[in-house]
């Protein structure tokens, strides 16, 4: 499952080290889950200590190793009994300044789709609120350790059939989820867990850098960049979203988008990858960034006339998914050649609407693995548009918006049930 010959990232840049990977391979075959994972953590610590740039991430891994060793001793002394690992596992990751409860509606919809007792859901809580300011890498380390800790609370039966794990990230949470993946794959393999579906909702995969141009766009660029560079508001996360590196280290988002990086290879381990974005109305994340495309969506709102209506365009879904709801609009045509896009004066390129600027390599690197896409069109009163970024989660919406947003959540949950090989217990179809 892991890329042979590549080690988990220490500073965001993949390097070759066959002996390092062999350590991870032996750990996966260790006598106990705690022993195996303790070896993984020790190897990661040894690698991180070679690079001063990774110092901010050391403490959480050191604390994790100490906790693992203590827990192993306690389990041996008390004979702790653990529950069997459920068949279907989900990890839900909230966005910037978010809270685990942001995914409550989604979690409830997922539970409704699976047989009782067959599903376990982790709503991540290690990066809540202001902790998201620590940046993609630090938050990714925390999430990886949280997931590994959670998985080790279960027992894997000796004759177990493969389990399935899917991850959903909203907004900045999608970037955190992407960063943590390389740290999980060896443990998932050892526990016979198949990475199944990786879903991002309104995630700025290409960053939040503005292109400038006309006077209004120049002002918008100055304002957005000034806000993201304000340490008290965004911290390291603001620098990451602006795709800013240092003289010695590549920007985190660029490193995570390289096609031969451990991050993209970890994404490729999932059977399905789905990018969900708002075609119009998301004031925080551009459609191009959320759908990893040049955003050639029609400016026309395809949602039916009326208050709080919605429609979804889609790409690359199998017939089994398309049967979940009434016929959907014609898929968007996204196959535009990147080479035809003019470069900006600073070497970046812009999407069709000039909402964000990014490097061609970031776009093509992420597109090197296949993505399914959902493009959401929402018709809403103007005074509520500031809430549309959270609409796919059905949180903090006006009362009139709840039926439409919950209908989308139900459709998303049904899609994930199909990914997991479940027809879905809740067969109610919602008009879109």
FIKOL-445523 format. One record per residue: residue in three letters; x negated, y, z negated of N, C-alpha, C, O in turn. Coordinates in steps of 0.001 Angstrom, whole numbers, plus 500000, padded with zeros to 6 digits. Example, Ala and Ser with C-alpha at 12.3 -4.5 7.8 and 13.67 -1.06 7.14 Angstrom:
FIKOL-445523
ALA486810494310492200487700495500492200486800496700492200485764496681491535
SER487150497750492920486330498940492860487100500030492130486591501138491961
***
This chain:
FIKOL-445523
UNK499187498798500000500000500000500000499150501257500000499515502260500613
UNK498020501205499316497169502387499302496245502360500496495990501308501082
UNK495747503527500850494832503624501987493496503008501608492835503476500682
UNK493106501988502301491863501294501980490683502228502159490567502919503171
UNK489801502241501154488596503041501266488764504481500834487824505267500950
UNK489955504856500329490158506225499873490469506207498391491222505362497907
UNK489885507139497686490117507219496258491204508241495961491429509143496768
UNK491892508125494810492836509156494416492130510503494321490961510551493940
UNK492805511591494656492152512889494765491784513469493418492550513370492460
UNK490627514066493347490226514762492138490364516258492292490744516938491338
UNK490071516785493444490137518230493647490941518588494887490794519685495426
UNK491784517681495340492616517975496492491996517581497805492633517741498846
UNK490775517071497805490107516687499044489740515211498961489063514788498024
UNK490183514433499930489911513002499930488452512738500251487860513409501097
UNK487878511760499576486504511354499861486431509837499893487262509153499294
UNK485426509310500599485246507871500687484521507343499455483540507929498997
UNK485015506233498930484326505602497817484890504197497636485854504001496896
UNK484291503226498307484830501877498273484749501266496882485671500565496464
UNK483657501522496156483524500935494831484582501484493890485082500774493018
UNK484919502754494074485948503359493225487283502664493445488001502365492490
UNK487616502405494725488872501733495034488873500312494505489928499799494132
UNK487709499661494462487678498302493945487984498288492454488560497325491949
UNK487602499353491742487960499463490330489473499474490188490031498794489327
UNK490134500254491042491584500332490986492206498988491340493213498594490751
UNK491617498287492293492154496986492667492064495990491520493006495235491277
UNK490937495984490814490800495071489684491752495453488574492290494581487891
UNK491973496770488377492862497200487307494267496692487537494965496319486594
UNK494681496678488793496035496237489093496241494776488719497375494356488490
UNK495150493983488652495273492566488346494942492283486885494740491128486511
UNK494884493329486049494496493175484662495467492327483867496560492032484351
UNK495091491919482638495912491015481846497187491648481331498126490924481002
UNK497263492963481245498485493612480776498651494934481489497698495494482030
UNK499891495430481481500154496703482148499358497824481499498802498679482189
UNK499303497817480145498581498879479455497084498828479765496463499862480011
UNK496507497622479751495079497498480055494780497970481471493818498703481705
UNK495610497544482404495388497926483790495482499413483988494646500013484663
UNK496513500020483394496665501455483601495601502238482845495165503288483316
UNK495175501751481683494087502421480962492821502455481813492085503441481791
UNK492566501384482560491405501357483452491561502365484578490598503027484965
UNK492786502483485107493039503474486148492761504881485641492121505683486321
UNK493245505170484449493057506503483888491582506762483619491093507862483875
UNK490871505772483110489438505943482849488677506227484138487781507070484159
UNK489030505531485206488366505763486488488665507159487010487783507829487547
UNK489909507594486852490272508931487297489517509996486503489053510984487071
UNK489397509794485195488654510736484362487194510815484799486633511906484904
UNK486583509671485051485181509661485464484984510442486752483994511160486898
UNK485917510309487687485802511023488959486012512522488766485295513329489358
UNK486993512903487941487301514316487747486169515044487031485931516224487288
UNK485478514357486146484401514985485396483206515340486272482314516066485833
UNK483177514842487495482093515170488420482294516521489092481385517026489750
UNK483467517105488934483780518347489634484396519336488656485461519074488097
UNK483732520476488443484220521467487495485579522030487892486339522476487033
UNK485892522014489179487156522582489642488356521816489116489472522336489112
UNK488137520575488671489253519764488192489419519842486681490242519122486115
UNK488656520698486020488705520789484562490109521002484007490443520392482990
UNK490964521850484631492307522041484078493130520762483991494042520680483168
UNK492834519768484811493615518539484786493067517472483857493698516432483671
UNK491894517714483268491258516679482465492026516363481192492170515196480828
UNK492522517392480512493092517183479187494277516230479209494397515369478337
UNK495158516377480204496343515518480214495972514063480469496615513160479934
UNK494926513820481292494498512443481535493778511871480313493909510683480017
UNK493017512708479602492351512243478390493369511873477315493239510849476644
UNK494391512730477160495444512442476192496192511166476562496560510372475697
UNK496409510985477862497120509795478319496334508524477999496915507528477570
UNK495020508553478206494209507361477934494241507025476449494358505856476080
UNK494139508037475597494191507786474155495534507191473750495598506259472949
UNK496608507745474319497943507244473998498129505804474480498767504997473804
UNK497572505490475647497689504130476188496991503113475290497539502050474995
UNK495783503449474860495037502521474021495740502315472686495788501202472163
UNK496287503408472136497013503290470874498273502451471050498603501624470200
UNK498966502671472148500197501928472403499914500445472644500681499583472216
UNK498808500155473331498447498757473559498219498041472238498670496911472046
UNK497510498711471320497243498100470019498535497900469241498716496869468593
UNK499446498893469300500722498776468590501555497630469149502159496869468392
UNK501588497508470470502375496448471095501840495069470726502609494136470495
UNK500501494947470671499917493664470310500215493324468860500414492157468521
UNK500245494359467986500488494122466568501954493805466286502255492970465433
UNK502870494468467000504289494342466705505017493391467645506167493035467386
UNK504368492970468736505055492116469694506239492826470331507329492260470412
UNK506041494042470777507120494858471325507791494170472508507123493649473402
UNK509139494176472498509924493605473588510406494735474488511032495685474017
UNK510117494633475778510516495661476730511627495148477628511713493953477912
UNK512475496063478069513551495699478985512978495360480349511924495864480735
UNK513681494499481075513241494160482424513338495374483342514226496214483196
UNK512419495446484277512397496540485244513634496459486141513843495440486798
UNK514464497518486182515645497498487054515251497413488525514112497696488896
UNK516199497024489340515928496853490767515740498181491477514926498286492395
UNK516487499196491060516489500477491762516017501583490815516613501814489763
UNK514942502257491209514315503291490386514332504617491132514058504676492331
UNK514660505684490400514688507011490999513969508002490085514134507978488866
UNK513173508869490700512507509960489988513006511267490587512918511472491798
UNK513532512159489738514115513420490178513282514564489608513076514638488397
UNK512804515453490472511849516490490068512430517870490370512671518208491529
UNK512651518658489331513226519998489491512204520977490054511021520661490180
UNK512682522166490386511835523163491019511222524159490060511181523929488852
UNK510743525276490608510055526303489836510959526865488746512107527229489002
UNK510425526932487521511176527414486359512452526613486127513407527116485534
UNK512466525371486594513661524548486482513715523746485198512888523902484300
UNK514734522867485140514998522063483952515480520686484409516106520583485464
UNK515207519629483646515664518296484056517157518219484346517584517447485205
UNK517951519013483639519404518966483843519817519498485212520974519346485604
UNK518899520116485941519230520580487294519675519422488187520389519630489168
UNK519256518213487849519595517043488659520725516209488050520926515066488460
UNK521455516749487091522511515966486437523569515485487420523981514326487370
UNK524011516363488310525061515989489265524547514922490223525256513965490533
UNK523317515088490690522724514104491595522567512760490892522864511716491472
UNK522101512782489647521918511535488901523241510796488736523301509578488906
UNK524297511528488406525612510896488247526095510294489561526687509215489574
UNK525843510992490664526256510479491976525484509213492336526045508302492945
UNK524212509145491968523422507947492242523921506761491428524050505655491952
UNK524200506988490156524693505905489301525974505308489867526188504098489790
UNK526832506164490441528102505691490998527920504784492206528838504050492571
UNK526751504825492827526512504066494053525952502668493809525959501836494717
UNK525466502396492595524752501145492346525463500298491297526161500832490436
UNK525290498987491364525894498109490354525401498470488958524249498875488797
UNK526255498331487949525851498656486570524614497870486144524507496666486379
UNK523689498581485514522483497945485007521380497745486015520300497271485664
UNK521634498101487284520621497860488321519785499086488624518866499012489440
UNK520077500215487988519422501473488337518859502146487089519476502119486025
UNK517691502744487231517093503569486179516645504876486814516073504885487904
UNK516908505973486126516615507302486667515750508076485684516061508153484495
UNK514669508644486184513824509544485402514021510958485915513679511262487058
UNK514574511825485069514672513247485386513483513926484712513482514147483501
UNK512491514248485500511208514710484973511377515914484050512139516836484339
UNK510640515884482922510731516999481974509374517557481557509297518356480624
UNK508304517146482236506971517585481804506559518925482400505550519497481988
UNK507321519433483361506961520705483998508088521726483908508182522616484752
UNK508919521611482923510092522474482870509730523927482556508727524227481909
UNK510601524811483050510499526253482789509125526805483187508677526609484317
UNK508465527490482260507236528207482596506048527291482892505028527753483405
UNK506166526015482580505062525095482867504808524951484364503723524538484774
UNK505809525291485182505599525184486629504600526219487133504155526123488277
UNK504236527196486324503266528204486747501848527642486844500959528303487381
UNK501629526446486339500277525872486300499753525504487672498560525236487815
UNK500599525483488681500158525155490028500497523727490431500845522892489596
UNK500387523466491727500778522162492265499963521033491640500525520024491214
UNK498645521197491584497781520106491127498035519748489672498210518576489339
UNK498056520759488801498266520484487380499635519859487147499759518897486389
UNK500658520397487792502003519837487648502062518427488224502770517567487699
UNK501316518187489306501285516852489892500651515829488969501125514697488877
UNK499572516221488277498955515325487300499956514974486208500105513806485849
UNK500637515976485684501608515731484617502700514773485075503069513842484359
UNK503211515018486278504290514170486785503810512734486975504524511795486623
UNK502619512554487522502096511201487724502014510449486405502407509286486319
UNK501501511118485379501385510468484081502751510186483479502945509152482839
UNK503694511089483675505047510868483160505685509644483814506301508824483134
UNK505537509522485130506123508383485847505467507078485413506153506081485186
UNK504140507081485296503434505869484892503821505461483476503992504276483192
UNK503957506436482594504397506149481228505786505524481236506046504553480526
UNK506671506090482044508045505579482149508067504150482683508771503296482144
UNK507309503890483726507304502550484310506804501507483319507271500368483319
UNK505850501899482474505279500943481532506185500666480345505841499853479487
UNK507340501328480279508324500974479250509119499739479652509883499203478850
UNK508942499286480894509674498118481388508741496910481515507522497045481621
UNK509348495754481499508624494498481710508925493983483105510078493986483536
UNK507891493540483814508075492974485146508137491458485021507131490838484676
UNK509285490842485291509383489373485211508385488709486158508094489232487234
UNK507869487563485753506856486861486552507367486491487936506602486504488900
UNK508632486167488045509200485750489334510117486829489900511107486523490565
UNK509792488065489640510688489155490041510663489372491547509632489209492200
UNK511808489739492077511878490180493467511419491627493523511425492302492494
UNK511021492126494682510527493502494766511548494522494272512741494408494553
UNK511076495501493548511895496627493119511707497770494112510771497767494911
UNK512597498730494050512517499878494962512495501173494164513242501337493199
UNK511618502100494584511526503406493939511690504505494979511073504472496043
UNK512531505479494651512705506660495497512495507907494663512740507914493456
UNK512034508975495327511777510237494649512511511360495351512559511418496580
UNK513090512263494549513750513449495074513145514667494399513029514705493174
UNK512761515658495183512222516896494639512957518092495198513178518185496405
UNK513336519007494327514012520225494766513035521387494750512343521610493756
UNK512978522121495841512162523326495950510698523001495609510117522094496205
UNK510103523727494665508711523489494287508500522063493784507396521525493870
UNK509562521456493260509454520079492781509077519101493871508471518067493591
UNK509428519412495123509025518548496225507520518543496428506944517511496773
UNK506874519694496215505411519776496335504734519046495178503725518368495372
UNK505290519184493977504753518458492827504836516954493077503892516214492802
UNK505970516518493599506158515090493874505163514595494913504612513503494777
UNK504929515399495959503951514999496973502560514839496371501833513907496715
UNK502192515746495473500843515701494911500637514479494033499530513944493986
UNK501657514027493345501476512931492386501392511560493054500935510602492431
UNK501823511450494308501967510135494940500697509286494943500775508103494612
UNK499514509840495305498324508970495354497975508329494021497324507284493989
UNK498399508941492917498089508395491602499016507241491223498781506563490223
UNK500062507014492008501072506014491663500937504705492422501333503655491915
UNK500383504749493632500531503624494549499959502313494027500565501259494223
UNK498813502356493373498222501110492888499086500487491794499281499272491773
UNK499599501307490893500459500780489838501769500254490415502269499220489973
UNK502325500955491395503549500469492037503309499108492675504146498212492572
UNK502179498957493326501859497680493954501726496578492910502233495472493099
UNK501042496880491805500844495881490759502161495455490123502292494318489670
UNK503138496363490085504436496063489474505467495610490503506649495482490183
UNK505025495366491736505908494890492817507047495872493082508203495477493234
UNK506703497143493135507685498194493407507420498757494798506308499198495089
UNK508421498744495645508298499240497013508686500713497086509831501045496781
UNK507774501619497481508169503016497722509189503047498857508896502611499970
UNK510373503556498581511475503407499538511849504705500228511785504789501454
UNK512239505715499469512720506952500095512147508156499360512219508239498134
UNK511583509083500115511037510323499557511840511474500145511823511690501357
UNK512540512209499295513472513246499751513095514580499133512852514665497929
UNK513047515618499949512843516969499435514024517841499825514548517741500934
UNK514432518689498906515565519589499105515069521027499022514642521471497956
UNK515119521750500113514717523165500143513301523359499596513060524255498788
UNK512383522527500034510996522565499562510116523355500531510188523128501739
UNK509288524274500034508405525070500913507157524301501323506055524628500882
UNK507318523288502159506192522442502554505086523233503239503914522870503137
UNK505439524305503931504452525102504665504064526363503909503401527238504467
UNK504465526467502652504128527622501845505134528747501966506205528580502549
UNK504778529901501405505665531066501389504978532312501931505427533426501662
UNK503925532149502671503179533278503221504006533972504304504594533304505155
UNK504056535298504279504839536066505246503963536505506422502771536751506241
UNK504544536607507635503740536929508815503528538411509081502590538766509795
UNK504360539286508537504244540701508890504750540956510297505502540154510851
UNK504328542097510885504764542459512239505360543843512253504636544831512137
UNK506687543936512394507359545230512370507271545827510969506894545145510016
UNK507621547104510856507523547790509564508319547087508468507787546892507375
UNK509578546696508714510307545965507667509620544655507283509604544280506111
UNK509054543962508267508385542700507962507083542937507196506719542146506326
UNK506388544018507516505175544355506772505519544639505315504809544204504409
UNK506612545372505089507036545660503714507434544374502993507085544176501829
UNK508172543495503695508575542222503099507356541391502723507323540772501659
UNK506355541378503600505131540629503313504439541197502084504025540449501198
UNK504313542517502029503648543144500883504382542810499593503751542478498589
UNK505707542893499610506496542668498399506408541218497938506144540951496765
UNK506629540286498854506613538865498486505233538450497997505114537758496986
UNK504189538869498708502838538489498302502478539123496963501813538499496136
UNK502912540347496749502626541020495471503282540266494311502677540099493252
UNK504510539818494516505218539078493467504532537742493192504312537379492037
UNK504196537015494255503578535703494077502182535799493469501718534856492829
UNK501514536929493664500179537113493103500211537613491664499162537740491032
UNK501399537898491138501533538360489759501395537170488816502283536320488748
UNK500300537112488102499998535953487264501061535707486201501376534555485902
UNK501612536756485635502601536584484570503894535979485087504674535425484312
UNK504129536079486383505359535537486966505152534148487561505984533260487373
UNK504046533956488279503853532712489014502565531968488685502470530770488952
UNK501579532637488116500342531949487788499682531330489005499691531915490088
UNK499106530141488828498439529432489925499424529033491014499044528907492178
UNK500672528836490651501686528442491634501834529482492734502012529128493899
UNK501764530755492381501855531800493394500727531714494403500949531876495603
UNK499515531459493923498369531303494828498554530090495733498217530129496917
UNK499090529018495167499311527807495964500342528041497058500170527571498183
UNK501413528764496739502459529014497728501980529954498831502493529915499949
UNK501003530792498520500410531658499540499278530959500295498639531553501163
UNK499041529706499956498026528875500616496653529539500519495939529685501511
UNK496309529933499306495030530584499055494093529614498340494431529083497282
UNK492932529389498914491917528565498281490817529435497711491033530616497437
UNK489654528867497534488494529612497058487370529430498068487529528761499089
UNK486237530039497761485096529924498674484562528498498743483873528129499694
UNK484885527700497726484366526325497689485453525264497825485159524129498200
UNK486697525610497528487775524623497550488858525018498539489256526180498612
UNK489324524046499291490414524253500235491714524498499476491903523972498380
UNK492611525297500057493913525522499443494623524188499245494541523298500091
UNK495317524059498123495949522786497776496918522314498847496902521142499225
UNK497768523221499344498748522825500350498081522371501644498554521438502292
UNK496998523019502019496281522593503226495677521207503034495756520358503922
UNK495075520984501869494486519672501595495549518580501581495303517460502030
UNK496726518909501066497806517927500982498459517653502334499238516708502459
UNK498157518458503341498781518308504656497856517687505691498287517414506812
UNK496600517460505342495661516861506296496098515435506616496368514660505699
UNK496173515074507893496712513757508256495914512581507712496473511501507519
UNK494601512768507456493798511671506918493625511773505403492802511062504827
UNK494391512650504753494281512816503309495042511712502584495914511059503158
UNK494695511515501311495406510514500513496861510910500309497711510049500080
UNK497156512195500388498529512659500178499437512237501328500518511692501104
UNK499001512487502547499813512101503703499875510584503815500913510030504178
UNK498780509913503509498801508452503537499744507904502477500399506886502697
UNK499820508565501335500759508124500301502197508352500752503070507526500483
UNK502449509462501434503780509686502007504139508578502988505279508114503021
UNK503175508163503774503424507132504781503776505792504157504342504930504829
UNK503450505601502874503775504339502210505276504179501994505756503062501801
UNK506025505287502024507475505213501842508141504771503144507708505144504234
UNK509185503980503013509913503525504191510632504679504881510764504690506105
UNK511097505652504095511831506788504648511328508077504005510997508107502820
UNK511275509133504800510978510482504319512054511404504887512318511397506090
UNK512666512191504020513779513040504445513554514461503956513337514685502766
UNK513607515424504876513480516843504539514836517510504743515387517498505844
UNK515361518086503676516658518754503713516433520251503567515719520681502661
UNK517028521048504442516873522496504367518111523216504834518917522668505586
UNK518263524453504385519369525300504815518982526003506104517973526706506155
UNK519783525814507145519501526472508421519612527982508287518872528720508938
UNK520515528438507463520681529866507175521041530018505705521627529115505107
UNK520694531155505127521180531478503792520242531224502640520542531643501522
UNK519106530552502853518175530315501753517201531484501689516327531618502546
UNK517352532325500678516525533531500578515141533239500012514275534114500033
UNK514913532025499505513628531684498908512741530841499814511529531049499854
UNK513317529904500533512533528975501350513038529011502784514220528782503041
UNK512138529298503711512503529351505123512867527961505636512342526948505174
UNK513772527942506597514201526671507183513028525903507784512974524678507680
UNK512097526603508406510924525937508982510110525233507910509621524124508129
UNK509960525871506745509172525282505665509867524079505052509217523088504719
UNK511181524155504900511904523064504244512089521857505145512218520733504658
UNK512105522079506469512305520961507399511036520584508161511075519717509034
UNK509912521226507842508618520919508467508751520979509984508477520007510688
UNK509171522128510464509423522293511895509177523746512272508858524576511420
UNK509329524041513546509236525424514004510574526135513912510696527291514319
UNK511580525448513376512888526035513098513512526668514325513554527891514456
UNK513996525823515221514714526329516381516216526171516183516965526001517145
UNK516649526228514921518072526090514629518858527245515224518393528385515260
UNK520043526932515683520934527951516223521311528909515104521687528481514013
UNK521212530201515375521592531189514374523076531110514040523492531567512976
UNK523878530540514928525309530438514690525577529492513529525045528382513491
UNK526397529928512588526766529072511470527764528033511960528864528384512385
UNK527395526772511906528233525705512423529278525214511430530086524346511760
UNK529269525761510222530277525341509250531660525793509707531789526857510313
UNK532699524998509425534059525391509816534441526736509226533949527123508166
UNK535313527442509914535785528723509411536476528519508071537231527564507887
UNK536213529414507154536823529300505840535782529495504757534580529481505024
UNK536251529676503537535359529964502422534713528683501890535401527689501657
UNK533415528707501702532645527616501140532815526323501934533046525259501361
UNK532701526423503234532691525227504067531251524921504470530370525773504357
UNK531023523701504940529660523324505282529646522310506410530634521623506669
UNK528511522233507068528277521242508117526816520829508035525989521557507485
UNK526504519678508574525128519194508537524729518690509910525443517901510529
UNK523589519152510376522953518594511566521846517659511095521320517820509994
UNK521499516701511910520569515686511438519691515185512568520027515304513746
UNK518564514624512180517626514004513120517169512663512585516867512531511399
UNK517119511664513459516408510406513209517003509546512101516274508817511429
UNK518317509621511902518976508720510966519489507493511706519922507583512854
UNK519435506351511039519897505100511630521426505063511659522071505782510895
UNK522011504243512522523478504141512599524135503818511267525253504264511008
UNK523460503047510418524050502702509122524320503936508284525296503977507536
UNK523460504949508400523662506180507651524760507026508279525539507659507566
UNK524829507042509587525790507899510270527218507437510045528151508207510273
UNK527414506197509604528761505696509347529289506121507987530435505822507650
UNK528474506811507202528884507187505854529895508316505845530658508451504888
UNK529918509123506883530779510300506913531336510466508316530865509810509245
UNK532336511332508490532865511592509833531763512084510765530704512495510291
UNK531987512052512088530950512447513047530326513796512712531019514754512368
UNK529013513845512819528269515054512495527925515802513772527963515214514853
UNK527593517080513678527252517860514873526042517292515605525316516447515082
UNK525849517765516799524730517319517624523402517626516930523225518730516416
UNK522469516678516904521173516938516267520445518105516921520596518377518112
UNK519656518779516105518834519867516623517700519319517477517195518225517225
UNK517316520064518458516158519702519275514928520392518689514783521610518788
UNK514047519602518078512900520174517375511569519868518065510509520213517544
UNK511618519239519201510382518817519857509770519947520678509660519834521899
UNK509377521017520032508701522125520700507196521984520494506749521648519398
UNK506437522230521507504991522075521425504383523194520586504599524378520846
UNK503616522788519570502975523768518704501983524610519491501775525783519180
UNK501371524013520509500365524745521279500951525974521970500212526891522327
UNK502267526003522163502902527111522867503211528283521945503654529330522419
UNK502994528138520659503326529187519706502158530155519598501038529720519327
UNK502376531443519798501269532408519711500749532533518289501514532459517328
UNK499449532721518164498848532897516857498953534350516423498950535264517247
UNK499046534543515113499037535883514543497594536369514459496655535618514725
UNK497436537618514089496097538201514099495161537549513092493943537612513255
UNK495717536915512037494869536294511023494680534797511257494197534085510376
UNK495058534321512441494855532918512769496008532011512424495996530833512781
UNK497005532535511735498179531747511392499175531767512551499061532585513464
UNK500148530861512505501271530908513430502534531142512616502527530967511398
UNK503611531533513269504868531823512586505975530958513159505872530463514282
UNK507025530781512390508189530055512882508979530945513832508646532116514008
UNK510019530398514441510777531129515453511392532408514903511555533386515632
UNK511731532403513623512361533587513023511358534495512329511734535522511764
UNK510095534123512368509029534907511735509319535134510254509152536238509735
UNK509752534079509594509986534165508158508758533745507361508542534233506252
UNK507951532842507920506747532398507219505598532253508206505804532083509408
UNK504387532324507672503174532120508466502427530922507894502346530757506677
UNK501885530091508770501206528884508320500225528450509401500294528925510535
UNK499333527567509058498374527075510040498988525942510858499835525191510374
UNK498549525839512088499043524764512951498700523403512359499474522453512478
UNK497538523312511720497108522021511176498023521549510050498242520347509900
UNK498564522483509251499494522091508194500744521452508782501208520414508310
UNK501284522088509823502505521577510447502267520220511106503009519269510861
UNK501239520132511933500999518886512656500559517764511722500846516593511972
UNK499859518124510641499447517099509684500634516436509016500685515211508905
UNK501600517248508566502787516688507926503678515975508930504366515016508582
UNK503669516440510172504475515787511197503844514491511703504450513777512501
UNK502633514187511244501985512950511682502668511715511107502473510605511601
UNK503472511911510058504343510844509569505777511231509919506115512414509935
UNK506598510262510191507959510558510626508830511096509502508704510683508349
UNK509710512019509851510650512599508887512067512549509453512293512853510624
UNK513001512167508612514399512419508916514709513828508414514129514283507428
UNK515617514506509089515922515881508690517424516108508577518210515620509389
UNK517799516859507550519163517358507405519103518880507420518383519482506623
UNK519851519500508320519900520954508437521294521390507996522283521111508674
UNK521363522075506860522651522421506273523098523805506716522340524771506629
UNK524324523893507186524969525161507507526070525379506476526958524540506325
UNK526014526495505775526987526764504714527645528108504978526969529100505251
UNK528954528132504897529695529381505051530158529813503664530964529133503029
UNK529646530942503204529911531393501844530078532903501815529537533600502673
UNK530828533425500830530928534877500666529544535484500448528699534893499776
UNK529323536649501010528000537262500980527462537416499562526264537250499330
UNK528346537735498610527873537985497245527332536731496559526722536823495493
UNK527551535570497157527086534321496551525869533732497255525423532644496891
UNK525324534417498245524236533830499009522970533620498186522163532749498510
UNK522785534400497136521609534210496301521628532862495579520605532427495051
UNK522781532204495553522909530916494878522743529727495821522738528581495371
UNK522609529984497115522608528883498069521375527987497952521430526815498324
UNK520282528514497447519076527692497296519345526487496392518739525430496567
UNK520252526647495431520588525558494509521824524775494941522217523827494261
UNK522442525155496058523666524506496506523505523001496704524422522261496346
UNK522383522496497259522259521040497438522242520246496138522414519027496164
UNK522039520912495000522068520230493707523413520372493013523652519729491990
UNK524301521212493561525611521470492956525465522040491546526188521646490630
UNK524527522966491381524341523620490085524418525131490263524072525675491312
UNK524882525792489205524966527252489154525686527815490382525253528811490962
UNK526779527174490768527569527612491904528894528204491435529366527907490337
UNK529483529037492273530813529565491990531813528411491985531602527417492680
UNK532909528525491208533899527437491158534374526996492535534586525805492765
UNK534543527944493452535002527578494789533946526806495579534268526137496561
UNK532690526899495151531612526221495875531404524785495421530814523987496149
UNK531880524445494230531588523130493671532082521967494526531340521000494698
UNK533298522011495070533737520867495888532826520607497091532519519456497400
UNK532398521670497766531554521471498946530165520984498563529623520093499216
UNK529579521555497513528232521135497120528240519707496573527307518944496823
UNK529281519345495835529365517969495334529622516981496466529211515824496388
UNK530302517433497518530504516562498681529166516246499342528929515116499769
UNK528296517248499425526969516977499995526181516030499106525536515108499604
UNK526224516246497786525506515366496865525976513922497030525166512996497003
UNK527284513733497200527815512381497397527282511761498684526954510575498722
UNK527199512571499737526652512081501004525183511699500850524745510675501376
UNK524424512522500130523009512232499904522842510947499102521987510120499420
UNK523659510779498062523574509569497243523916508329498058523289507283497892
UNK524901508441498932525263507313499792524123506963500744523858505789501006
UNK523454507988501256522310507759502141521207506992501418520615506068501977
UNK520935507376500178519898506698499406520311505277499056519467504382498992
UNK521599505064498828522072503706498557521818502797499757521414501645499595
UNK522055503316500955521765502534502162520264502259502266519857501154502627
UNK519447503257501952517995503053501969517582501906501049516644501166501345
UNK518294501770499933517982500732498948518689499415499243518604498473498455
UNK519380499345500367520050498105500733521376497892500065521876496768500013
UNK521971498980499539523276498910498884524292499613499762524058500735500212
UNK525422498960500011526456499578500847527086500759500158527635501638500823
UNK527021500808498822527613501918498076528935501512497471529815501006498167
UNK529081501736496157530317501389495468531376502447495659532570502149495672
UNK530935503700495810531862504807496016531960505066497510531100505725498093
UNK533007504547498119533133504624499576533939505818500034534274505920501215
UNK534262506734499115535045507903499483534286508734500500533111509041500303
UNK534947509097501582534329509906502624534818511336502510535999511588502275
UNK533900512257502679534229513666502533534091514364503863533074514215504540
UNK535110515131504255535027515877505497533918516899505401533749517560504376
UNK533166517023506475532094518006506518532387519048507566531595519971507758
***
